[in-house]
């Protein structure tokens, strides 16, 4: 059986490859995505697809995990929660920019489309 970290690696690889179909295949039909670069809560497969189609269209898109921040919690038989920090990168007007973001996932490894919930938000500036 896969580990929750395997799902995160698959998700990151799909982002780095700009593979919208692979991303969509990871989200359960009733998944909720609270995305990094949107002020909307996405709870329909078509809205999640639209978000990733726009995001994957960004030039030089990539994402990297800050490995030491990853925390995984066992919830029940096949359900896990993961939390951590990753860094988005993409070009805007020819300039490569970085966006640090914190994330949380609820993943059910017993389902073929394991992501049930995904929240990602840019890290705010400190006071």
C-alpha atoms as a printed R data frame, in Angstrom:
    type eleno elety resid chain resno       x      y       z
1   ATOM     1    CA   UNK     A     1   0.000  0.000   0.000
2   ATOM     2    CA   UNK     A     2   1.159  3.529  -0.722
3   ATOM     3    CA   UNK     A     3   2.141  5.921   2.037
4   ATOM     4    CA   UNK     A     4   0.654  9.430   2.348
5   ATOM     5    CA   UNK     A     5   4.049 10.849   1.362
6   ATOM     6    CA   UNK     A     6   3.821  8.915  -1.919
7   ATOM     7    CA   UNK     A     7   0.629 10.782  -2.790
8   ATOM     8    CA   UNK     A     8   2.314 14.116  -2.058
9   ATOM     9    CA   UNK     A     9   5.257 13.131  -4.279
10  ATOM    10    CA   UNK     A    10   2.868 12.146  -7.101
11  ATOM    11    CA   UNK     A    11   1.026 15.446  -6.711
12  ATOM    12    CA   UNK     A    12   4.258 17.474  -6.791
13  ATOM    13    CA   UNK     A    13   5.534 15.550  -9.815
14  ATOM    14    CA   UNK     A    14   2.268 16.260 -11.639
15  ATOM    15    CA   UNK     A    15   2.612 19.985 -10.828
16  ATOM    16    CA   UNK     A    16   6.241 20.010 -11.981
17  ATOM    17    CA   UNK     A    17   5.238 18.257 -15.214
18  ATOM    18    CA   UNK     A    18   2.239 20.548 -15.750
19  ATOM    19    CA   UNK     A    19   0.103 17.381 -15.923
20  ATOM    20    CA   UNK     A    20  -3.452 18.492 -15.179
21  ATOM    21    CA   UNK     A    21  -4.901 15.001 -15.794
22  ATOM    22    CA   UNK     A    22  -2.553 13.433 -13.235
23  ATOM    23    CA   UNK     A    23  -3.470 16.136 -10.703
24  ATOM    24    CA   UNK     A    24  -7.204 15.696 -11.218
25  ATOM    25    CA   UNK     A    25  -6.839 11.920 -10.887
26  ATOM    26    CA   UNK     A    26  -5.604 12.386  -7.297
27  ATOM    27    CA   UNK     A    27  -8.656 14.338  -6.087
28  ATOM    28    CA   UNK     A    28 -11.734 12.452  -4.919
29  ATOM    29    CA   UNK     A    29 -14.979 13.415  -6.695
30  ATOM    30    CA   UNK     A    30 -16.195 15.216  -3.548
31  ATOM    31    CA   UNK     A    31 -12.802 16.691  -2.591
32  ATOM    32    CA   UNK     A    32 -12.451 20.252  -1.361
33  ATOM    33    CA   UNK     A    33  -9.518 22.374  -2.534
34  ATOM    34    CA   UNK     A    34  -8.735 25.687  -0.872
35  ATOM    35    CA   UNK     A    35  -6.068 26.805  -3.345
36  ATOM    36    CA   UNK     A    36  -2.957 28.905  -2.898
37  ATOM    37    CA   UNK     A    37  -3.692 31.369  -5.680
38  ATOM    38    CA   UNK     A    38  -7.448 31.820  -5.447
39  ATOM    39    CA   UNK     A    39  -9.855 33.337  -2.953
40  ATOM    40    CA   UNK     A    40 -12.456 30.645  -3.699
41  ATOM    41    CA   UNK     A    41 -13.212 27.323  -2.068
42  ATOM    42    CA   UNK     A    42 -13.341 24.683  -4.819
43  ATOM    43    CA   UNK     A    43 -15.634 21.721  -4.227
44  ATOM    44    CA   UNK     A    44 -16.547 20.553  -7.722
45  ATOM    45    CA   UNK     A    45 -14.285 18.535 -10.023
46  ATOM    46    CA   UNK     A    46 -14.738 21.043 -12.849
47  ATOM    47    CA   UNK     A    47 -13.677 23.994 -10.661
48  ATOM    48    CA   UNK     A    48 -10.595 22.091  -9.456
49  ATOM    49    CA   UNK     A    49  -9.744 21.248 -13.071
50  ATOM    50    CA   UNK     A    50 -10.155 24.894 -14.125
51  ATOM    51    CA   UNK     A    51  -7.851 26.045 -11.334
52  ATOM    52    CA   UNK     A    52  -5.107 23.581 -12.271
53  ATOM    53    CA   UNK     A    53  -5.449 24.302 -15.994
54  ATOM    54    CA   UNK     A    54  -4.774 27.990 -15.288
55  ATOM    55    CA   UNK     A    55  -1.972 27.265 -12.832
56  ATOM    56    CA   UNK     A    56  -0.254 24.701 -15.056
57  ATOM    57    CA   UNK     A    57  -0.275 27.269 -17.860
58  ATOM    58    CA   UNK     A    58   2.235 29.395 -15.930
59  ATOM    59    CA   UNK     A    59   5.718 29.643 -17.418
60  ATOM    60    CA   UNK     A    60   8.467 27.778 -15.534
61  ATOM    61    CA   UNK     A    61   6.000 26.357 -12.993
62  ATOM    62    CA   UNK     A    62   7.561 24.215 -10.280
63  ATOM    63    CA   UNK     A    63   7.028 23.274  -6.670
64  ATOM    64    CA   UNK     A    64   9.480 22.019  -4.043
65  ATOM    65    CA   UNK     A    65   8.823 20.652  -0.580
66  ATOM    66    CA   UNK     A    66  10.684 21.896   2.480
67  ATOM    67    CA   UNK     A    67  11.340 18.306   3.616
68  ATOM    68    CA   UNK     A    68  11.932 19.099   7.299
69  ATOM    69    CA   UNK     A    69   8.486 20.691   7.641
70  ATOM    70    CA   UNK     A    70   6.464 17.635   6.596
71  ATOM    71    CA   UNK     A    71   4.281 16.215   9.365
72  ATOM    72    CA   UNK     A    72   2.055 13.188   8.804
73  ATOM    73    CA   UNK     A    73  -0.693 12.099  11.201
74  ATOM    74    CA   UNK     A    74  -2.475  8.760  11.230
75  ATOM    75    CA   UNK     A    75  -6.236  9.402  11.544
76  ATOM    76    CA   UNK     A    76  -7.801  5.968  10.973
77  ATOM    77    CA   UNK     A    77  -7.233  2.736   9.024
78  ATOM    78    CA   UNK     A    78  -6.463  4.403   5.687
79  ATOM    79    CA   UNK     A    79  -6.922  8.108   6.441
80  ATOM    80    CA   UNK     A    80  -3.992 10.416   7.096
81  ATOM    81    CA   UNK     A    81  -3.458 14.147   7.469
82  ATOM    82    CA   UNK     A    82  -0.299 15.837   6.157
83  ATOM    83    CA   UNK     A    83   0.985 19.320   6.813
84  ATOM    84    CA   UNK     A    84   4.041 21.270   5.786
85  ATOM    85    CA   UNK     A    85   5.534 24.030   3.687
86  ATOM    86    CA   UNK     A    86   6.341 24.049   0.000
87  ATOM    87    CA   UNK     A    87   7.590 26.676  -2.393
88  ATOM    88    CA   UNK     A    88   5.854 27.509  -5.660
89  ATOM    89    CA   UNK     A    89   7.870 29.062  -8.485
90  ATOM    90    CA   UNK     A    90   6.702 30.467 -11.782
91  ATOM    91    CA   UNK     A    91   7.448 33.344 -14.093
92  ATOM    92    CA   UNK     A    92   5.406 36.507 -14.258
93  ATOM    93    CA   UNK     A    93   6.333 38.886 -17.081
94  ATOM    94    CA   UNK     A    94   9.570 36.961 -17.595
95  ATOM    95    CA   UNK     A    95  10.649 37.154 -13.951
96  ATOM    96    CA   UNK     A    96  10.856 33.933 -11.929
97  ATOM    97    CA   UNK     A    97   9.086 34.458  -8.597
98  ATOM    98    CA   UNK     A    98   8.827 32.272  -5.481
99  ATOM    99    CA   UNK     A    99   5.814 31.879  -3.221
100 ATOM   100    CA   UNK     A   100   6.211 30.064   0.100
101 ATOM   101    CA   UNK     A   101   2.983 28.313   1.131
102 ATOM   102    CA   UNK     A   102   1.814 26.146   3.997
103 ATOM   103    CA   UNK     A   103  -0.406 23.190   3.177
104 ATOM   104    CA   UNK     A   104  -2.596 20.519   4.687
105 ATOM   105    CA   UNK     A   105  -4.084 17.415   3.106
106 ATOM   106    CA   UNK     A   106  -6.543 14.766   4.220
107 ATOM   107    CA   UNK     A   107  -5.778 11.609   2.263
108 ATOM   108    CA   UNK     A   108  -7.630  8.291   2.213
109 ATOM   109    CA   UNK     A   109  -5.241  5.642   0.909
110 ATOM   110    CA   UNK     A   110  -8.153  3.210   0.566
111 ATOM   111    CA   UNK     A   111  -9.584  5.213  -2.327
112 ATOM   112    CA   UNK     A   112  -8.321  5.257  -5.911
113 ATOM   113    CA   UNK     A   113  -8.533  9.084  -5.832
114 ATOM   114    CA   UNK     A   114  -7.095  9.673  -2.361
115 ATOM   115    CA   UNK     A   115  -7.122 13.456  -1.812
116 ATOM   116    CA   UNK     A   116 -10.249 14.368   0.153
117 ATOM   117    CA   UNK     A   117  -9.192 17.819   1.322
118 ATOM   118    CA   UNK     A   118  -6.324 20.130   0.356
119 ATOM   119    CA   UNK     A   119  -5.697 23.589   1.782
120 ATOM   120    CA   UNK     A   120  -2.767 25.711   0.696
121 ATOM   121    CA   UNK     A   121  -2.126 29.347   1.535
122 ATOM   122    CA   UNK     A   122   0.740 31.725   1.033
123 ATOM   123    CA   UNK     A   123   2.722 32.368   4.178
124 ATOM   124    CA   UNK     A   124   1.866 35.869   5.385
125 ATOM   125    CA   UNK     A   125   4.473 38.420   6.302
126 ATOM   126    CA   UNK     A   126   5.433 38.471   9.950
127 ATOM   127    CA   UNK     A   127   4.366 41.297  12.265
